[in-house]
């Protein structure tokens, strides 16, 4: 599965868990939601580490793109969860 397919699948899965029309999310689903968000946070941290590590000029663009994309993904998921009324201190 390509990264793009994985991201789309994750977003689709996440959207079903934090639908603004369904406020009766079970604690198991909510915990799964926060696990997905935590995975996105760790992905962002790994991208940041890669960015700080990379020295090859041919990889710098990739590192910048990966870092920006990972940060956007994490903040998007976090915002979406909080907008749906889910709260957790991270």
Number of C-alpha atoms within 10 A of each C-alpha: 6 7 8 9 10 11 13 12 12 13 16 11 13 20 15 13 19 23 15 13 7 10 12 10 13 10 9 9 15 17 13 14 22 20 12 19 21 16 13 21 20 14 19 22 15 15 22 18 13 18 19 12 11 13 11 8 8 9 13 16 12 15 20 15 14 19 21 14 14 20 18 14 19 20 15 14 22 23 13 17 23 12 13 16 12 16 12 10 3 8
